[in-house]
Amino acid sequence: MVPDCNIAALAPEWQERLRHCKYVGEIYLHADLLNRLAEQFNWYTALQNSLYASALLVLAVNCAYHYYDEEGFWTHFCRLLRIENSPANHEMLGRVIERQLELLGLRRVTRTGPFRYVGSILEQCGVSRRYISSLAGIVRQIKGFRSWNVVLTMDYLEFQRRIALMNCSQYLKGFLNDVAGWKFTMQVCQLLAFYQKGYLTLADLKELPGYQPDFWDEFLIRFEDPYHERGRKGPVAAALRPRLVFMPEERCLAIRFPAPTYADGVRSPAVADFWRFPLTPLTRAEAWSDYYTGSIVEREGRFEEWIIPGWLPDGLPALFDTRCGFVPRGRKVDPGEYWLLIPEGYNPPCRVICELGRVFVPGNVGYRAYRVLIEPGTTVAGYELEGDDLDVSLEWVEPERFRLWCADAWADVFSGSLPALAISDPGQLDQRRVVLFYFSNSGFVRIRSEEELGEIVKDIKGSAPASGRFSLYAIGRTGRPGIDPALAEKEFLFLPRVDIRFERRLYSFNETSSVEIDEEFPGRLKLEGCYHVDPRGRKWVVPETLQQVRGTIECPGLAVNISIPVFRARLYSTDGKAVRYLVLSDLEEEVDFSLTGYPGSEGGVALWQRPASQISVTFDTRGLSRISSRQLLRLARESGHSINEVVVVTGGHTVSTGAVIIDLGSVSASVCAGDSCSISVCTTRDLYKVLDLCTKLCRGTTNGRCYDLSRVPQYHPLLDEWVFSLFACASVFDDVHVLVSGNRVNWIDRIQDQKLRQLLGFLVSFQSGHWSGERPADGEEVVPPVQRWRENVRSILDISGSGIPGLSRWSDEVVRHQTRFRSQIACIRNGHVLTRAWVYYHCGHAESALALLNNLGEVPPLLEELRDVLHVLLLLRLARLRAATEFIQAKGPGVNLEQVFSLLERVVKTLNSENPGTMRELHTNILKYLPLREEDKVLLETAAGLGRTPTVKGSDCPVVQDWLLLLLLLHSCSDPGEKAELGEQLLRLRDQIPASPDKKDILEQLARR
């Protein structure tokens, strides 16, 4: 028997309940009671009265549950209300029902077409009782041998395609093709997954609001797989899950794995030999997917599946929580800071903290990344809250008190104590609208009340180290479809109390720091790129090259990634490169530099040793500030130093940026004059050494010495060029060797100035005696302004018509009869010996000079000509005419002294009564630059004259006391009388002719004449 009920009494109760229901189907009426109440209902009253309109809504939803079948809905509902089943009545009642759903806030989807009103009613009802068994069969077909993870990845369009292939009633198919049918089915699948994993029992399912009595009994009778093992025993390994994260420094996405087994077990997408623990950047297009699945193997050989949502660039924004990673579409977005990826050309719809630039994404759609602040009222496309979402969340209470400040942001890491965890609306747990699970490596626990939540947190506090996950799901009819249906999750790692000591301040660009943990901590610290200074690994030194310290804190069964930013003061140019050295010309153009400092701090930019003169700066949340080149130029010019270093004064510390400003003109003027330049730097001791060496080289106190540097100087291109030019000049002019790590360096090859390279290359070839005869176009002006170097160049290049560089200075040494030679020619290999032979010759010691030449050995080409000329002269002066002839025939004329050698050849041929032949016009200026004795100079000038006029007359013959000259004139004269006169003069000088094998022949010839 159905109790006698009055619809007028029930309508106010229903109205009140509907204000708290998520679906009208939560008010369930038995079929008999539905019929009794429908008999009392005056449908016309519902058109005028909101109270009765709600009652009409309850009757319609329950009618759909009990009677919706192949005849549809309106046939049964009109029969219940005892009205005509006509389109007009359908439209009239449908409008009342639709309007009332809107007033109650229960209309979630705006529909059109013939299924407009029925779709809204079925959305409130779910599947009708008649089709529960059919729905179970459809879900079983959809699942097949796939895992629930794969089933839950179906979106609405894919679900429709699958339903189209199913053989079922067209009325059931109409409901399933509606978005409400898809959401209902996906929520049933999610609950079935919980049920088969053992997270929920059948009794739990039957308590869920929104499902009519016996729904789960009837559904599971058809669906249940007798071979499926439910409620597994033993630990669940997947306490923590991988995350899709955004890496702001690399500007790309990555998958972060909580343990190596996750990376080894990735199944989809199947990218061979790609997944790496702990972080795998998505640098290959085939690694991008809308979801990622895998499994981890448990100790007993069983495996636990995991699935996380992914993202494919689709032209819409994507949000990434700075701590927890990717925020799937439809997920509630709480106020706070996020990474926002948005297509290029679109402005972010929220406040921008900073812009990171373009990010790597596959496809043709370009994306840019921003750090943004989501504020209340902010809307981002794809993240609007749906009407059926429950406003419930999980929050740590005062988490900053216990959070490990340097822990990597992929999960909450606490040390010493775990903060309390609060659920924003505990009543939702009591009403079975949400379910809260705690997952750990020991298994899972369902938390049914706020008190149970507090007990779980209390137990965890006593079990450090520990890790786990609290997951809050919407159940009943209020869940959302998709592979990530959790309303909120809190993953955490819990360590014993650990005090990580690291001085959080601004560091100089080359300053080391240290990281240290407590001696009592039952774990170990490991840092990448650092070195520990105690055997237990408690204290680590951070090198000056690191700007981010990464490592792990290892406890038994748990490892926590840590990341410590080391904020260093640096100056960056517009191309993003760190500035180390600047010259004043770099600052004369109006450009801006970026200065890095401690985020959110204020300070001043100054020069070392002049901290009082500052430029005020404020660093933003990223630790960046701007400073112009004009400001730096003004500081440098006011400093009074030639070299200055830029420093930042903040928080009581003075730290160096490493940026050194150089007044190269002032430095060059001081160093080249042999004076020390004024340097004000604190971090570049190597520059001190190089400039000190340059000063010594310019002073000229380093001749013949050797210096060894640890590396090739690399500062600024202009400064390097200047330093290399000094090293090259010192090696050429002073025979100074500047080595690098014990190895010789060709500093000339390092010079970029082609004019100086050409000049120094010429000087080197000249010094080696292999001068090619081509004089460089540029002279001393291309050499650094060191006086003795430029004088040396002048003395070498001052050929004064001789054709041989340095001949004048060398001849002067010979004429002065010097015993120590400094000229470039004398410094060539064997040049000292040759020069001494010329001095002996010039002093009249021909025999000694010839002895030196005979023992001289090989000489470079340039000295060969000076040697050969002297050799012929000595042979002639020693009256060894046949030897001179043989020597001339064996030698050929050189390049530089060709004229002199040709004159000697004419002399020898004339003395041998040979026809010397005609010769071209001679330029005899060379004779006054060679260190010739006066009689030899006259001899050669006479030979040159005879070359122009082959015969001489007696009247043209000078009265001389040189036997060799008289012999030459005798052989050149054609008149017999004049020849007799010359012969008589020569006979009077016969005692001047040196004793030689040829003297007898000469005298016999004179006697015959």
LINSULWO-V971034 format. One record per pair of residues at least 4 apart in sequence whose ideal C-beta (glycine too) atoms are under 6 Angstrom apart, sorted by sequence separation. I is the first residue (numbers start at 1). GAP is how many residues later the second one is. If there is no record, write none. Layout:
# LINSULWO-V971034
((I & GAP) (I & GAP))
This chain:
# LINSULWO-V971034
((10 & 4) (17 & 4) (29 & 4) (45 & 4) (63 & 4) (64 & 4) (71 & 4) (73 & 4) (74 & 4) (90 & 4) (112 & 4) (115 & 4) (127 & 4) (131 & 4) (146 & 4) (154 & 4) (168 & 4) (200 & 4) (211 & 4) (214 & 4) (215 & 4) (216 & 4) (219 & 4) (220 & 4) (276 & 4) (298 & 4) (327 & 4) (342 & 4) (348 & 4) (374 & 4) (385 & 4) (399 & 4) (414 & 4) (448 & 4) (474 & 4) (475 & 4) (507 & 4) (517 & 4) (534 & 4) (542 & 4) (573 & 4) (582 & 4) (597 & 4) (606 & 4) (619 & 4) (620 & 4) (627 & 4) (667 & 4) (668 & 4) (715 & 4) (729 & 4) (730 & 4) (757 & 4) (778 & 4) (793 & 4) (794 & 4) (799 & 4) (806 & 4) (807 & 4) (827 & 4) (831 & 4) (859 & 4) (863 & 4) (894 & 4) (897 & 4) (932 & 4) (952 & 4) (995 & 4) (21 & 5) (29 & 5) (68 & 5) (78 & 5) (84 & 5) (101 & 5) (102 & 5) (111 & 5) (127 & 5) (146 & 5) (154 & 5) (168 & 5) (176 & 5) (194 & 5) (195 & 5) (200 & 5) (247 & 5) (257 & 5) (275 & 5) (282 & 5) (320 & 5) (379 & 5) (428 & 5) (439 & 5) (447 & 5) (474 & 5) (480 & 5) (532 & 5) (534 & 5) (554 & 5) (606 & 5) (639 & 5) (649 & 5) (670 & 5) (697 & 5) (715 & 5) (731 & 5) (740 & 5) (751 & 5) (765 & 5) (766 & 5) (802 & 5) (813 & 5) (821 & 5) (826 & 5) (840 & 5) (859 & 5) (875 & 5) (893 & 5) (909 & 5) (932 & 5) (960 & 5) (973 & 5) (46 & 6) (83 & 6) (101 & 6) (175 & 6) (194 & 6) (257 & 6) (282 & 6) (297 & 6) (320 & 6) (321 & 6) (342 & 6) (361 & 6) (407 & 6) (428 & 6) (447 & 6) (460 & 6) (479 & 6) (533 & 6) (572 & 6) (573 & 6) (619 & 6) (671 & 6) (696 & 6) (730 & 6) (751 & 6) (765 & 6) (783 & 6) (799 & 6) (825 & 6) (826 & 6) (910 & 6) (973 & 6) (993 & 6) (45 & 7) (46 & 7) (78 & 7) (246 & 7) (247 & 7) (311 & 7) (437 & 7) (438 & 7) (542 & 7) (552 & 7) (553 & 7) (606 & 7) (647 & 7) (648 & 7) (670 & 7) (783 & 7) (909 & 7) (111 & 8) (127 & 8) (143 & 8) (295 & 8) (296 & 8) (319 & 8) (340 & 8) (359 & 8) (517 & 8) (532 & 8) (533 & 8) (570 & 8) (571 & 8) (606 & 8) (617 & 8) (636 & 8) (797 & 8) (800 & 8) (813 & 8) (840 & 8) (841 & 8) (859 & 8) (875 & 8) (876 & 8) (893 & 8) (64 & 9) (67 & 9) (245 & 9) (266 & 9) (404 & 9) (437 & 9) (552 & 9) (553 & 9) (647 & 9) (748 & 9) (796 & 9) (826 & 9) (840 & 9) (875 & 9) (893 & 9) (973 & 9) (17 & 10) (46 & 10) (75 & 10) (206 & 10) (295 & 10) (358 & 10) (359 & 10) (530 & 10) (531 & 10) (604 & 10) (605 & 10) (667 & 10) (713 & 10) (780 & 10) (783 & 10) (796 & 10) (798 & 10) (813 & 10) (906 & 10) (927 & 10) (74 & 11) (205 & 11) (245 & 11) (403 & 11) (404 & 11) (436 & 11) (551 & 11) (645 & 11) (646 & 11) (727 & 11) (821 & 11) (263 & 12) (294 & 12) (402 & 12) (525 & 12) (530 & 12) (604 & 12) (605 & 12) (748 & 12) (837 & 12) (872 & 12) (957 & 12) (970 & 12) (14 & 13) (63 & 13) (163 & 13) (242 & 13) (243 & 13) (263 & 13) (356 & 13) (473 & 13) (474 & 13) (502 & 13) (524 & 13) (527 & 13) (550 & 13) (646 & 13) (780 & 13) (810 & 13) (927 & 13) (969 & 13) (63 & 14) (263 & 14) (293 & 14) (603 & 14) (693 & 14) (762 & 14) (780 & 14) (795 & 14) (809 & 14) (821 & 14) (242 & 15) (271 & 15) (322 & 15) (355 & 15) (402 & 15) (471 & 15) (472 & 15) (501 & 15) (549 & 15) (645 & 15) (810 & 15) (837 & 15) (74 & 16) (271 & 16) (292 & 16) (472 & 16) (602 & 16) (615 & 16) (810 & 16) (837 & 16) (966 & 16) (63 & 17) (160 & 17) (260 & 17) (354 & 17) (402 & 17) (500 & 17) (529 & 17) (548 & 17) (644 & 17) (759 & 17) (806 & 17) (888 & 17) (240 & 18) (291 & 18) (292 & 18) (352 & 18) (353 & 18) (438 & 18) (471 & 18) (601 & 18) (758 & 18) (779 & 18) (806 & 18) (853 & 18) (291 & 19) (309 & 19) (319 & 19) (320 & 19) (498 & 19) (499 & 19) (547 & 19) (643 & 19) (676 & 19) (728 & 19) (806 & 19) (833 & 19) (966 & 19) (987 & 19) (242 & 20) (257 & 20) (269 & 20) (290 & 20) (352 & 20) (353 & 20) (399 & 20) (429 & 20) (470 & 20) (599 & 20) (727 & 20) (728 & 20) (888 & 20) (924 & 20) (952 & 20) (966 & 20) (38 & 21) (257 & 21) (289 & 21) (319 & 21) (398 & 21) (517 & 21) (547 & 21) (642 & 21) (660 & 21) (952 & 21) (98 & 22) (290 & 22) (343 & 22) (344 & 22) (348 & 22) (350 & 22) (351 & 22) (397 & 22) (469 & 22) (527 & 22) (528 & 22) (571 & 22) (572 & 22) (597 & 22) (599 & 22) (605 & 22) (817 & 22) (922 & 22) (94 & 23) (159 & 23) (256 & 23) (318 & 23) (396 & 23) (397 & 23) (498 & 23) (516 & 23) (528 & 23) (671 & 23) (690 & 23) (724 & 23) (728 & 23) (755 & 23) (759 & 23) (833 & 23) (868 & 23) (885 & 23) (899 & 23) (951 & 23) (983 & 23) (288 & 24) (343 & 24) (344 & 24) (348 & 24) (350 & 24) (426 & 24) (527 & 24) (571 & 24) (599 & 24) (642 & 24) (660 & 24) (671 & 24) (674 & 24) (814 & 24) (850 & 24) (884 & 24) (954 & 24) (254 & 25) (255 & 25) (268 & 25) (317 & 25) (396 & 25) (397 & 25) (515 & 25) (526 & 25) (636 & 25) (642 & 25) (674 & 25) (814 & 25) (849 & 25) (156 & 26) (254 & 26) (267 & 26) (341 & 26) (467 & 26) (496 & 26) (526 & 26) (570 & 26) (597 & 26) (656 & 26) (672 & 26) (724 & 26) (725 & 26) (756 & 26) (939 & 26) (946 & 26) (963 & 26) (983 & 26) (254 & 27) (267 & 27) (395 & 27) (514 & 27) (596 & 27) (656 & 27) (671 & 27) (724 & 27) (755 & 27) (885 & 27) (899 & 27) (935 & 27) (954 & 27) (34 & 28) (138 & 28) (266 & 28) (315 & 28) (341 & 28) (350 & 28) (440 & 28) (466 & 28) (525 & 28) (569 & 28) (607 & 28) (712 & 28) (732 & 28) (796 & 28) (814 & 28) (846 & 28) (869 & 28) (919 & 28) (252 & 29) (253 & 29) (265 & 29) (394 & 29) (439 & 29) (512 & 29) (513 & 29) (610 & 29) (697 & 29) (830 & 29) (834 & 29) (865 & 29) (963 & 29) (2 & 30) (7 & 30) (265 & 30) (340 & 30) (439 & 30) (464 & 30) (465 & 30) (523 & 30) (524 & 30) (594 & 30) (595 & 30) (881 & 30) (963 & 30) (2 & 31) (27 & 31) (265 & 31) (349 & 31) (393 & 31) (464 & 31) (523 & 31) (567 & 31) (703 & 31) (704 & 31) (705 & 31) (706 & 31) (707 & 31) (708 & 31) (709 & 31) (721 & 31) (732 & 31) (846 & 31) (865 & 31) (869 & 31) (196 & 32) (198 & 32) (340 & 32) (392 & 32) (438 & 32) (464 & 32) (512 & 32) (523 & 32) (595 & 32) (607 & 32) (694 & 32) (728 & 32) (828 & 32) (838 & 32) (846 & 32) (865 & 32) (872 & 32) (7 & 33) (24 & 33) (29 & 33) (198 & 33) (392 & 33) (511 & 33) (697 & 33) (834 & 33) (2 & 34) (7 & 34) (134 & 34) (196 & 34) (262 & 34) (338 & 34) (437 & 34) (510 & 34) (592 & 34) (593 & 34) (702 & 34) (31 & 35) (261 & 35) (642 & 35) (828 & 35) (15 & 36) (18 & 36) (25 & 36) (337 & 36) (338 & 36) (392 & 36) (421 & 36) (436 & 36) (592 & 36) (642 & 36) (643 & 36) (644 & 36) (645 & 36) (907 & 36) (24 & 37) (60 & 37) (607 & 37) (608 & 37) (641 & 37) (645 & 37) (903 & 37) (906 & 37) (43 & 38) (134 & 38) (151 & 38) (336 & 38) (434 & 38) (435 & 38) (591 & 38) (611 & 38) (15 & 39) (335 & 39) (418 & 39) (608 & 39) (641 & 39) (766 & 39) (11 & 40) (14 & 40) (57 & 40) (335 & 40) (434 & 40) (435 & 40) (903 & 40) (14 & 41) (131 & 41) (333 & 41) (335 & 41) (606 & 41) (903 & 41) (38 & 42) (392 & 42) (418 & 42) (587 & 42) (53 & 43) (57 & 43) (418 & 43) (433 & 43) (605 & 43) (606 & 43) (11 & 44) (14 & 44) (73 & 45) (148 & 45) (433 & 45) (587 & 45) (603 & 45) (604 & 45) (54 & 46) (587 & 46) (603 & 46) (53 & 47) (603 & 47) (313 & 48) (601 & 49) (46 & 50) (313 & 50) (315 & 50) (333 & 50) (597 & 51) (313 & 52) (122 & 53) (329 & 53) (332 & 53) (664 & 54) (729 & 55) (567 & 56) (733 & 56) (64 & 57) (123 & 57) (662 & 57) (64 & 58) (126 & 58) (726 & 58) (910 & 58) (119 & 59) (237 & 59) (507 & 59) (509 & 59) (725 & 59) (733 & 59) (769 & 59) (61 & 60) (65 & 60) (68 & 60) (729 & 60) (911 & 60) (60 & 61) (64 & 61) (69 & 61) (237 & 61) (506 & 61) (507 & 61) (509 & 61) (910 & 61) (502 & 62) (910 & 62) (61 & 63) (65 & 63) (66 & 63) (317 & 63) (506 & 63) (873 & 63) (61 & 64) (64 & 64) (65 & 64) (317 & 64) (241 & 65) (316 & 65) (238 & 66) (242 & 66) (244 & 66) (316 & 66) (237 & 67) (241 & 67) (493 & 67) (236 & 68) (238 & 68) (109 & 70) (609 & 71) (608 & 72) (246 & 74) (288 & 74) (608 & 74) (394 & 76) (418 & 76) (285 & 77) (394 & 78) (580 & 78) (569 & 79) (581 & 79) (582 & 79) (583 & 79) (584 & 79) (245 & 80) (411 & 80) (412 & 80) (413 & 80) (414 & 80) (415 & 80) (579 & 80) (244 & 81) (416 & 81) (583 & 81) (243 & 82) (244 & 82) (411 & 82) (415 & 82) (136 & 83) (140 & 83) (415 & 83) (390 & 84) (137 & 85) (18 & 86) (132 & 86) (136 & 86) (323 & 86) (569 & 86) (571 & 86) (132 & 87) (136 & 87) (570 & 87) (390 & 88) (569 & 88) (571 & 88) (698 & 88) (700 & 88) (133 & 89) (842 & 89) (388 & 90) (465 & 90) (770 & 90) (506 & 91) (769 & 91) (770 & 91) (771 & 91) (506 & 92) (804 & 92) (246 & 93) (465 & 93) (769 & 93) (803 & 93) (838 & 93) (394 & 94) (406 & 94) (769 & 94) (393 & 95) (394 & 96) (25 & 99) (70 & 99) (24 & 100) (25 & 100) (23 & 101) (25 & 101) (70 & 101) (251 & 105) (248 & 108) (251 & 108) (252 & 108) (672 & 112) (672 & 113) (672 & 114) (879 & 114) (879 & 115) (815 & 116) (878 & 116) (880 & 116) (882 & 116) (814 & 117) (879 & 117) (881 & 117) (251 & 118) (811 & 118) (878 & 118) (879 & 119) (811 & 120) (879 & 120) (773 & 122) (807 & 122) (801 & 124) (802 & 124) (802 & 127) (583 & 133) (581 & 134) (581 & 135) (583 & 135) (153 & 138) (149 & 144) (506 & 144) (65 & 147) (413 & 147) (508 & 147) (508 & 148) (509 & 148) (506 & 149) (509 & 149) (407 & 153) (408 & 153) (256 & 154) (407 & 155) (408 & 155) (149 & 156) (328 & 156) (406 & 156) (147 & 158) (149 & 158) (406 & 158) (243 & 167) (510 & 173) (309 & 174) (309 & 175) (307 & 176) (26 & 183) (26 & 184) (28 & 184) (25 & 185) (23 & 187) (291 & 192) (239 & 200) (239 & 201) (239 & 202) (235 & 206) (235 & 207) (236 & 207) (235 & 208) (236 & 208) (209 & 223) (208 & 224) (207 & 225) (239 & 228) (239 & 229) (239 & 230) (240 & 251) (210 & 266) (208 & 267) (209 & 267) (210 & 267) (208 & 268) (354 & 268) (108 & 279) (108 & 280) (190 & 289) (187 & 292) (186 & 295) (190 & 295) (183 & 298) (153 & 330) (152 & 331) (23 & 454) (22 & 456))
